[in-house]
Every structure is written in C-alpha cells, then in structure tokens.
Amino acid sequence: MKICIDAGHGINTPGKQSPDGMKEFEFNVVVAGYLDEILQNYKNVQTIFSHDHPTGRRDVPLRERTDKANNWGADLFISIHANAFGTGGWNNANGLETYVHNVVPQRTLDIANEIHKKLIEKTNMRNRGLKGANFHVLRETDMSAVLVECGFMTNYRDMQKLRTDSYRRTCAEAIAEAIVQHYNLDPKETQTNWTGSPALKRGDRGEMVKDLQRQLQELGYYDMDIDGLFGPGTERGVRNFQKDHDLAVDGFAGPATYEAVQKALDNPSTPSKEVFRVIVDGEQIGAYAEISNIIAQIENHIKDANEITIQRV
C-alpha cells in the first residue's frame, strides 16, 4: 500500500495565513507528519511526501507533486489543508469539508466518505460535506485522491483548534483510522495486552492501546472510542488517572501507571464515572462520560440517522 501525503502549499506561500498570522503550512505539515508517523505502524505500508518536508521553504509546484505520486505508483493521495474565506479578516464561515474530483470511480468516493465521516466524528467540527472540485491534485493524480479542509483560518473559533497540537493530532488520527479500516491494514506489533512495557505514549496505536483504553474506560477515565489510537483523549485519561493516584503526571502509560491501574481495577471501592454508549442505526459511535460529548454526537448524526440510542455501559 503506497500512500502519498501532501501538505498543501509552503511556509511562504502568499496569502495562505490566518488574520493573526498563522501560516496554513504550519498546520498542514504537522498533520502530515503525524499521519506518516501513525501509518508507519502498519505492515506493507509505504509513504512519501509530495511537499518540501518538513520546512516548506519551497512551495513545490502542483504538477511536480502529482508527477511524483504518479511516477511512484501511489495507491492513495491525501492532501491536507486549512480553509479560508473572504478578503483576509475574521468571518463566520466555519467547519470541515472534504473534496474529490468531479468525476471519480466509486473506490475514491468510498475512501473519501470514510475519511470525511471519521474527521467529523473525531473533531466535532461543523459538517460541510463531501464535495467535488476540479483541483489539480485531484484531477491529475492516477490514484484515488482526497483533499481535506480541516477548518477555516478566517474563523476565530476554528482557529483556536487549528493552532493546537491536540487538534492536529486528532485530524491525523482520524484520517489514519479511516485508511486503516478501509484498506484492512494490519499492525506491525504482535503484543496485544498492555503491560506497561513498553510504555505507551501519544502517537502509538494498536491492540495494546485498545487494552489501555478499555481499562481506563472501566475506571471512568476514558469516554471516547476504543479505537487503538493513543491520541489526546487517551493521553488526557492517563494524565487524569496519574493525577488522582499520586503518580508522575507525564501522560506516558508505563510500568508505574500499569501497576496503579491494575490495583484500581482490583479494588471494587474505586469510584468510577458513568459511561454511556451512543449507538447510531445499530452501530456504536463511541462511549462517553461527558454529557457535552454525547450531545455533540447526537447533533452530528441527527439529520441522517434513523435511530439514535443512548445506552449505559
């Protein structure tokens, strides 16, 4: 599986910045790097960057980007962007949208839909939909090509997310999860149970992370999907657990944290938060302790769902 990762533009591309000065490439390249990092954990996956990674000093021409992907024989081209609207000031345009070319085979629509759905689910951004466009990187690529616009640099609220490392990781994790699920990619790791060694950290993924997430969820410290992605939610759960149990609060799930988690699981008096599943048309979307997260998922799916069920775990 060959995946070409494209961080749109370059660090000095004219006009590609927020009203308060954040360059679009600053967002794009970090998401691209995290996406590459995650995909390296899977068997038979090769990646290349079409942009000038990581500096972006050279804004690689569009033709050069698509030629590189085509000549390499990529199976998938994913282009990462942040959106903008208007003449440069703050405005109300907001949300996340995904693009494919106007005329594409069903296989491209399928992966694009999965990427878009996962991004909306993970980010809770306004859903602006999957759209068609005649962009060069979508038109001139020989493989399935998807372009994501992860929020508006010209919207003040969107920008509060776009500038954070946690949101950038979340976008990368969502894209990676969609790719992994769609192409049935197998993880390289063989160990499935979390034992504290090796220590798990942000960016890790696989069955060990799922095991950690299940245990944190049972204790009330994790209220998101059991997805095997050690992202912001998992790190937050680890940190909160460490804080409550007088451990070093570093967000790393190592031996000391493992031992404390096992003791907490063995202690029936350990208080835990109530967790509720959100089930949409028979498919579990996630499990959440925070009411705001439950409401956000209902709002995301209410227009398209036939049935939404909230179920206590």
NORJOPE-V287959 format. One record per pair of residues at least 4 apart in sequence whose ideal C-beta (glycine too) atoms are under 7 Angstrom apart, sorted by the first residue. I is the first residue (numbers start at 1). J is the second residue. If there is no record, write none. Layout:
I&J / I&J
This chain:
1&44 / 1&45 / 1&75 / 1&183 / 1&185 / 2&46 / 2&72 / 2&73 / 2&74 / 2&75 / 3&39 / 3&45 / 3&47 / 3&74 / 3&75 / 3&76 / 3&78 / 4&48 / 4&50 / 4&69 / 4&72 / 4&74 / 4&77 / 5&32 / 5&35 / 5&36 / 5&47 / 5&49 / 5&78 / 6&50 / 6&51 / 6&65 / 6&77 / 6&78 / 6&79 / 6&80 / 6&137 / 7&25 / 7&28 / 7&29 / 7&32 / 7&51 / 7&80 / 8&24 / 8&28 / 8&79 / 8&80 / 8&81 / 9&13 / 9&16 / 9&24 / 9&25 / 9&28 / 9&59 / 10&25 / 10&52 / 10&56 / 10&57 / 10&58 / 10&59 / 11&23 / 11&25 / 11&55 / 11&56 / 11&57 / 12&59 / 13&25 / 13&59 / 16&23 / 16&24 / 16&25 / 17&21 / 17&22 / 17&23 / 17&24 / 17&153 / 18&22 / 18&153 / 18&154 / 18&159 / 19&88 / 19&89 / 19&90 / 19&154 / 22&26 / 22&153 / 22&163 / 24&28 / 24&81 / 24&82 / 24&153 / 25&29 / 25&56 / 26&30 / 27&31 / 27&82 / 27&162 / 27&168 / 28&32 / 28&80 / 28&81 / 28&82 / 29&33 / 29&53 / 29&54 / 29&56 / 30&34 / 30&168 / 31&35 / 31&80 / 31&168 / 31&171 / 31&172 / 32&36 / 32&49 / 32&53 / 32&80 / 33&37 / 33&54 / 34&38 / 34&168 / 34&169 / 34&172 / 34&203 / 35&39 / 35&172 / 35&175 / 35&176 / 36&40 / 36&47 / 37&203 / 38&172 / 38&173 / 38&176 / 38&203 / 38&205 / 39&45 / 39&47 / 39&176 / 41&187 / 41&188 / 41&205 / 41&206 / 42&180 / 42&185 / 42&186 / 42&187 / 42&188 / 43&185 / 43&186 / 43&188 / 45&185 / 48&72 / 49&53 / 50&60 / 50&65 / 50&68 / 50&69 / 51&56 / 51&60 / 52&56 / 52&57 / 52&58 / 52&60 / 60&64 / 60&65 / 62&66 / 62&136 / 62&137 / 63&67 / 64&68 / 65&69 / 65&137 / 66&70 / 66&136 / 66&137 / 66&140 / 66&141 / 67&71 / 68&72 / 69&74 / 69&77 / 69&141 / 69&143 / 70&141 / 70&142 / 74&143 / 75&143 / 76&111 / 76&143 / 76&144 / 77&137 / 77&141 / 77&143 / 77&145 / 78&146 / 78&175 / 79&137 / 79&147 / 80&148 / 81&147 / 81&148 / 81&149 / 82&149 / 82&150 / 82&151 / 82&153 / 82&162 / 83&149 / 83&151 / 83&152 / 83&153 / 84&152 / 84&153 / 84&154 / 85&91 / 85&93 / 85&152 / 85&154 / 86&91 / 86&154 / 90&154 / 90&155 / 90&156 / 91&154 / 91&155 / 92&155 / 93&152 / 93&154 / 93&155 / 94&126 / 94&152 / 94&155 / 94&157 / 94&158 / 95&125 / 95&126 / 95&127 / 95&128 / 96&119 / 96&120 / 96&123 / 96&125 / 96&126 / 96&127 / 96&128 / 96&149 / 96&150 / 96&151 / 97&128 / 97&129 / 97&131 / 97&149 / 98&112 / 98&115 / 98&116 / 98&130 / 98&146 / 98&148 / 99&131 / 99&133 / 99&135 / 99&138 / 99&147 / 100&104 / 100&108 / 100&109 / 100&112 / 100&132 / 100&138 / 100&146 / 101&132 / 101&134 / 101&138 / 101&139 / 101&145 / 102&132 / 102&133 / 102&134 / 104&108 / 104&109 / 106&110 / 107&111 / 107&144 / 108&112 / 108&144 / 109&113 / 110&114 / 110&182 / 111&115 / 111&144 / 111&146 / 111&182 / 112&116 / 112&130 / 112&146 / 113&117 / 113&130 / 114&118 / 114&178 / 114&181 / 114&182 / 115&119 / 115&146 / 115&148 / 115&175 / 115&178 / 116&120 / 116&130 / 117&121 / 118&122 / 118&174 / 118&177 / 118&178 / 119&123 / 119&148 / 119&171 / 119&174 / 119&175 / 120&125 / 120&127 / 120&300 / 121&285 / 121&300 / 122&170 / 122&173 / 122&174 / 123&170 / 123&171 / 123&174 / 124&296 / 124&300 / 125&151 / 127&300 / 133&138 / 134&139 / 135&139 / 135&147 / 136&140 / 137&141 / 137&145 / 137&147 / 138&145 / 138&147 / 141&145 / 148&175 / 150&162 / 150&171 / 151&158 / 151&161 / 151&162 / 152&158 / 153&159 / 153&162 / 155&159 / 158&162 / 159&163 / 161&167 / 162&167 / 164&168 / 165&169 / 166&170 / 166&232 / 167&171 / 168&172 / 169&173 / 169&202 / 169&231 / 169&232 / 170&174 / 170&231 / 170&232 / 171&175 / 172&176 / 173&177 / 173&229 / 173&231 / 174&178 / 175&179 / 176&180 / 177&181 / 177&227 / 177&229 / 178&182 / 179&183 / 180&185 / 187&206 / 189&206 / 189&208 / 191&208 / 192&207 / 192&208 / 192&211 / 193&208 / 193&211 / 194&200 / 194&208 / 194&211 / 194&212 / 194&253 / 194&258 / 195&258 / 196&253 / 196&254 / 196&255 / 196&257 / 196&258 / 196&259 / 197&255 / 199&252 / 199&253 / 199&254 / 200&204 / 200&208 / 200&209 / 200&212 / 200&230 / 200&253 / 201&230 / 201&252 / 202&230 / 202&235 / 202&251 / 203&230 / 204&209 / 204&230 / 205&209 / 205&228 / 205&229 / 205&230 / 206&228 / 207&211 / 207&228 / 208&212 / 209&213 / 209&228 / 209&229 / 209&230 / 209&234 / 210&214 / 210&226 / 210&228 / 211&215 / 212&216 / 212&234 / 212&253 / 213&217 / 213&222 / 213&226 / 213&234 / 214&218 / 214&226 / 215&219 / 215&261 / 215&265 / 216&221 / 216&222 / 216&237 / 216&241 / 217&222 / 217&223 / 217&226 / 217&275 / 217&287 / 218&265 / 219&241 / 219&264 / 219&265 / 219&270 / 219&272 / 220&272 / 220&273 / 220&275 / 220&289 / 221&237 / 221&240 / 221&241 / 222&233 / 222&234 / 222&237 / 223&275 / 223&287 / 223&288 / 223&289 / 223&290 / 223&293 / 224&233 / 224&286 / 224&288 / 225&286 / 230&234 / 230&235 / 232&236 / 233&237 / 234&238 / 235&239 / 235&251 / 236&240 / 237&241 / 238&242 / 238&251 / 238&253 / 238&257 / 239&243 / 239&249 / 239&251 / 240&244 / 241&245 / 241&261 / 242&247 / 242&248 / 242&249 / 242&257 / 243&249 / 245&260 / 247&256 / 247&257 / 247&260 / 253&257 / 253&258 / 254&258 / 255&259 / 256&260 / 257&261 / 258&262 / 259&263 / 260&264 / 261&265 / 262&266 / 263&267 / 264&270 / 273&289 / 274&289 / 274&312 / 275&287 / 275&288 / 275&289 / 275&313 / 276&287 / 276&288 / 276&294 / 276&310 / 276&311 / 276&312 / 276&313 / 277&284 / 277&287 / 277&311 / 277&313 / 278&285 / 278&286 / 278&288 / 278&294 / 278&297 / 278&310 / 279&283 / 279&284 / 279&285 / 279&309 / 279&311 / 280&285 / 280&301 / 280&305 / 280&308 / 281&305 / 281&306 / 281&307 / 285&297 / 286&297 / 287&313 / 288&293 / 288&294 / 291&295 / 292&296 / 293&297 / 294&298 / 294&310 / 295&299 / 296&300 / 297&301 / 298&302 / 298&308 / 301&305 / 301&308 / 302&308
